[in-house]
Amino acid sequence: MIKVIACDIDGTLLQEEGREIDPAIFHEIRRLREKGILFCPASGRQYESLRQLFAPVAEQLLYLCENGALLFGPGDPGPLLEKVSVPQEAGSTLWRAIRERPDCEVMASGENMSYVCPSDGGLVGPAVRAIGNRCTEVAHWEDIPEPVVKLSAYCPGGAASAAAELLPRWSDRFSVAVAGVHWVDFTVADKGTGVTALCRTLGIAPEEVMAFGDNYNDVPMLTAVGFPYLMESAAPELKARFPLRCRRVTDVLAAL
């Protein structure tokens, strides 16, 4: 029996650069909750950003944020159930490495705040505010007043080149994920470890979880659950790994 549905946002629930969740999803979330099935957005986004997206049902959801580094329970706001922070020394070194690249700007994520450098190109701040993140400026890594759970390289010209260089260098210390066209994310956790933490917290088996995703950063989550659905828009090499596929998440939820 399915007890939790974990669902990616960008490219999965929000397709073709959409900015608002289809109201049909809110109907399905309420209906499934009455059947004892919980819904959990699973995203690289910030907690505040996700709560805004799901405002009509925000208090009813679990939230797996920052690519699995943070897990929040239902409520207004919900309790923090799991947190996986970046080691201080490794984070400091990576922060500086990203800042040194002419094609990238750096962002660090705390529990519910994004930290950007005003001395960089000035594009990352507006980009994260546009998706509803709480954001503030710091001059140095040492000015960040809380443990960091995710570091991100924002690449205005596209993430492919930066990812090709950064991934081999840092993949032994971080889970590295290309998250959309412009972002490369670095965490100690990933969506797979996040789903595992969710199962441990709720006392359920991974086989009782259904998940939806569309990109490489969703692979750990899809691999970890009993019912992994891949979007039809995903890369062909991912389709070879995940036979359950759909065009719209609502089509699958409506059948439950």
Secondary structure, 3 states (H helix, E strand, C coil): CCCEEEECCECCCECCCCCCCCHHHHHHHHHHHHCCCEEEEECCCCHHHHHHHCHHHHHHCCEEEHHHCEEECCCCCCCEEEECCCCHHHHHHHHHHHHCCCCCEEEEECCCCEEECCCCCCCHHHHHHHCCCCEEECCCHHHCCCCCCEEEEECCCCCHHHHHHHHHHHCCCCEEEECCCCEEEEECCCHHHHHHHHHHHHCCCHHHEEEEECCHHHHHHHHHCCEEEEECCCCHHHHCCCCCEECCHHHHHHCC
